[in-house]
Amino acid sequence: MGRAAREAAAILAATPTETKAAALRAAASAMRASADTILAANATDMARGAENGLSPAMLDRLKLDAGRLDGIASALEAVAGLPDPVGESLKNWTQPNGLRFERVRVPLGVVGIIYESRPNVTADAGALCLMAGNACILRGGSEAIESSRAIHAALVEGLRAAGLPEAAIQLVPTPDRAAVGAMLTASGLIDIIIPRGGKSLVARVQDEARVPVLAHLDGINHVYIDKAADPAKAQAIAVNAKLRRTGVCGAMETLLIDRAAPETLAKDIVAALLDAGCEVRTTPDLLPLDPRLLMADTEDWDTEYLDAILSVARVDGVEGAMAHIAAHGSHHTDAIVTEDEAAAERFLRGVDSAIVLHNASTQFADGGEFGFGAEIGISTGRLHARGPVALEGLTTYKTLVRGSGQVRPG
């Protein structure tokens, strides 16, 4: 598979934008035409997942319905309509000796993606890699194997329709964990590995990989309610950030409330979360706010629940919120709710996370919401790409040097 991907990558690097876009549009059409087949495959995965005791949050990640499937197809079309990054000129300069330099975007080459449970990743990853001129090898989790196979078949149909090599998007045919080990040690065949999944998967990838890794760690995300927050905005954002979809990586896991905020603000937000079915764990000073509150323990502040569970704490202003986030956050997504622009700017510039928001829900941590069409993951590291990784994050650059006979003096 690696050798076939390497050959396909060489072709894709020189493939015109319109050909790549045509492949994605054809794949979207194939996906809609085979909707019944894909949904039947997903039903098989869902039944097996329920039998194997997958959590409600994991089952929600796995589930496809007509609306979600159409959304996946629409994402393929959206990626097809994005500007092609390959060949983009990033910088030009000339040295005193007359040499002219140009830095241009080029594909990474062969991208290996290892992911769990979410069948939409098969489509999103394949589409983004293709549009950025990369071949990809996809290894989905066993939980979604039937769904991934059915979606992959539509992608291959799109490649075939556009006259592109089918090896441009390959799906590892076995759920055997040994396949992961083979990908992690495929130096020279795979140029970069991108894991999407739980802590144990990412830890294994980082421990065993012999190729570069673009990592997505926990989404221990915070919303800080400042003393100058608008109460209606604060309540709406807190409820949405936690409960819109609890199983996504952008879900809030800890709510921080300014100690100087009105008591009624904290009480109303906590009550709204509890009324919506969220279990709320907190510190002794906040327990009197509502008899339904539970006592938090030290592990809660470092837990990605991915469920309708939330930890809540009071902090001393923006500085206290940033200190808590620095101690317990995962550099993923954090938000401040305030009408104080100076406080907002202090938070936006001071929090060291890939995504930092002002007066908006953390659930916007998504490549589609950023206008990227889709994402291959959210990188929480500091090298190469950070935040939602889409087309630009799947490229690197090379420098073209144009001369007129220059030689370097001895």
N, C-alpha and C positions, 0 to 999 in steps of 0.2 A: 504494500500500500504506500509506503514511504517513497519508493522509487517511482511509482506511477504518479504520485502527487508532485514529485520534483519535476517530472517531465511536463505535467499539466501546468505547473507554476510558471515555467518558462514561456509557455504559450500565452497564459493569461497576462503576463507582464506586458505583452505587446498587443493585447486585444483592445480594439476600439471601445470607447464608452458605450456606444449604442448597441453593440453586440452583447456586452455584459448586461445592459439594461433589458434587452429583448429576452435574454435567458430568464431573468427574474420575473418579467411580466408573464412569460409563458408558464413559469412554475406556479405563479399565483393562479392562473387560469386552470392549470392541472389540479391544483389543490382544491379549488371550488368544485371542479367537475367530479373529484373523488371524495367529496365531503362525507358521504355515507360510509365509505370504506375507512376513512381516517377516524370517524367517530366510533365506528364499530371496534376498531383496534384499540381506541382509548377506553372504551367500555370494558374490554378485556383487561387492560392494565388497571383500571379502577377497581374491578372486582378482585383481582389478585392483590392489589394494595390493601384493600379492606380486610381480606383474609389474613394478610401478613401483619396486620396491626399498625399500618401507617397512621400517623396522627391526622386529625382534621385539617391542620395547616398544610401538611404534606399532600394530603388528598386534594386540597384546593389548588395547590400548585400543579398537580398532575392533571386535573380535570379539564377536558375540552367540551364545549358545546358549540352550537351553530354560530353564536355571536363571537366567541373567542376564536374559533377557526377562521371566520371571516376577517377578524382583526389581524390574525397572522398573515393571511393572504394580502391584506391591505398594507401590512408592514413591508412585504416584499416589493409591492408596487411603489411604496414611499421611498425605499432604498434605491430603486431603479431611477427615481427622479432626482436623486441628490447629485450635487456636483461631484465629478470624478476627481479624487485627490491625486491620482497617479500623473506624474509629469508636471504638477504645479510648481512654479518657480517660487522659492521661498526667500531668496536673497541673491543680489548681484553686487559684485564689487570688482574693482580693478587695482592691481598693485602698481607701484611706480615703474616696474620693469615692463609694463604693458600687458602682463598676463590678466585675462579676464576670467573671473570665477562666477559660477552659478550653482546654487544649491537647489536641488529638485527632489520632490517626493518620489519614492519608489516603493513597490510592495515589499513586505517582510519576507515573502517566499512561501514556505509551508507552515501553516498554523495548526497546532494540535489543540483541540478543545475537549476537556474532560468535564462532564457535568452530570447533575443528578436531577431526577424527577420531572423537570419542566420540559415538556415536548416542544414548546415554542422556541426553545434555544436551538433546536435542530434547524429550524427555518431561519431564525435571526442570524445565527453564527454563519450558516452557509451563505446567506445573502450578503452579509457585510464583508466576509472574506472575498467572495467573488468580485464584488464591486470595487474592492481595494486592490484587485489584481492578484490575490493570494489563492493558492490551493489550500484545502483544509481537510483534516482527518478528525472526524467527530466520534467521540466515545460517550454515548449517553448512559444513564443509569439503567439498571435492570428493571426499575419500577416502571419506566416509560418505554420499554424496548419496542413493543408493538406499535405504539403511537409514533415513535421516532422513525421506525422503518417505513410506515405509511407516508409520513411527511417527506422523508428522504426520497421516496419513489417519485413524488411530484417534483422535487428539485432536480432529479436526474432527467425527468421528462423535459423540464425547461432547458437544461444544458443541451440535451439532444436536439431540441427544436432550434436552438441558436447555433448549432454546429460546433459546440465547445466540448472538450474532452470530459467524459463522465467522471474521470478520476479527479476533476476539479473539486468535487464535493463528495467525500467518501465517508461512509458510516461503518465503524467497526462492527462486524457482524455478531460478535459474541459478547455476552455480559461477563465473561470470565475476568476476574480482577488481574490476572496475569497480563491481559492486554494493556492495562494501565501502565504496568511496569515496563512493558516493551516500548510504549510511547515515551515514557520518561527518560529512557536511555537511548533513544534513537538520534543521537548526535550525528549531524551530517545529513540527516533525512528530514528532520523536523527542526524548524528554526526557532520556534517559541511555543511554549505551552501556556494555555489559559485555563485554569480550573474554575468551575462554578459549582459551588456546593457547600456542604457543611465544613465545620472546623477540622474534622478528621480527614476529609478528602484533601483540603488545602494543605494541611500539615504533612500528609504523605507526599504530596507533589513537591513541596518545598524540601523535604528531607531526601527524596530519591532522585530528583530531576538532575539530568546531566545536560540539559538544554535550558536556556533562559526561561523564566517564569514571570508572567504578569498576573499577580495575585489579587484576589478579592477575598478579604477576610470578613469577620463578623460585622453585621450592621447594628452595633450598639449605638443607636441614634437618640439624640436628646432634643427636646423642645424646652426652651427657657422662657418663662412668662415673666416679663419685667414689670416693675411697679408702675411703669407708664403704659402698660398694655391696654388696648381697647378690650373691654370685657367680652363683647360679642365675638370679635375676631379671635380672641384667645381661646374661648370655648370651642368655636367651630374648628379652629386649626388643631387643637389638642385631640378632639374626638376623631377627626379625619385622619390625623397622623398616626393614631393608634389603630383605629378600627376599620378604615376603608377596606384594607386587606391586611390581615395580621401576619400573613406568611411571606410577605415580600421583604426584600432586604432594606427597603426604605422606611419600614414601619418604625415609629417611635417606640423605644423600649424604656426610657426614663423621662419623666416630666420633672422639670426643675422650676420652682416658684420662688420669686424674689421674696425675701423675708419682710421687705417693706411694702409689699403689695397688700391691698385691702383684704381682710379676712373673708369677706363675702366673695371676692374673686376666686380665691382658692377653693372655698366651699362649693361654689356653683360649678366649677370645672370638674372637681372630683365627683360631685353628684351626677353630672352629665355622663361621665365615663362609667360610673357604676350602674346608672339607669340603662345604659346601652349594652350592658352585659359584660363589662370588663372587670376582672379581678384586680384590685388595686392594693399594692403593698407599700407601706410607708414607715416613717420614723415616729417615735413616741410623741413628738410635739404636734404632729398632724392627726393622730388617731382620734382626737375629740371632734374633728370635722364631720365625721359620719360613722355611725356604728357598724357599717359594713366593711370598713377598712381593716386590713390585716397588717400584722407586723412584718416588716422586711428584715431579712438577715444580710450579712455582709456579702453573700454571693449574688444577691439580686442586682447590685449596681454593675456587675460585670457579666450579666446574662443577656443573651439574645433569645428572647422568649419565642418569637415567631408564633405567638398565640395571643389570646385575649387576656393577657396578664401585663401589668404595668407597675413599675416602681416610681414613687414620687418622693421628692425631698425638697426642703427649703434651702436656699442658698443666700449668701450676702451679696446681692447685686450682680452686675455683669462680671466683676472679677471673681466672685464666688462661683458663678456658673462656669466660667472658663476653667477655673481650677478643678472643678468636679469633672468636666469633660476631659481635661488633660489626664486626669487620674484614671478614669474609667471608660472613656470613649474608644472607638476603634478607627478613628480618622475617616469615617464614612460620610455621614450626613448629620448636621446639627442645625437647629433653627432658633431664632429669637423672635419673640412677639413683643413689640413695643412701638409707641408713637414718638419716642425720643430718638431723633436721627443720630445724635452723637453716640448714644448707647448702642444703637444698631451698628454704626460704623466700627465702634470698638470691638464688638462681637465678631462682625464679618471679617475684620482684618486679624483678629487675635486668635480665633479658633483654628487649629491646624487640622482641618478635615478636607476631604476631597470636594465636598459640597457644603456650603454654608448659606442658609436662607434667612431672609428677613420678612416677617409677616406672611409666611407661606408654609404649607404642610410639607413635612419630610417625604411624603408619598410622591412628590415630584422628582424624586431621585430615580430617573428613568430616561434612557436615551431618547425615547420617542417624545417625551415631554420637553426635552432640550432641543427638539427639532432635528435630531440625528436620524430619524426614521426608525431606528432600532438600536440595540446595543448588544455587545458581546459579553458585557459584564461591567462592574464598577470597580475600578482599580483603587485600592486604598494605599498603595505605595507611593513613592516619590519619583521613580525613574520612568522615563519614556512616555507614559501616559497616566493621567490621574482623573478620577471621576468616571462618568460613562464612557466606555471605549467603543467608538464607532469607526467610521471610515478613516479619519486622520490617525487615530490610535493604532490602526492596522497597517500603517506605513512607516518607513524610515526615510532616510534621504541619502543621496550621494552628491558629490561635488564634481561638476564639469569644469574643466580648465581649458581655455582656448588661448593659444599662443600664435606667434608669428615667427617662430624659429628661435625662441629664447633658449639659452643653455645656462645652467647655474655656474657662476664663477667658482674657481677653486679657492 
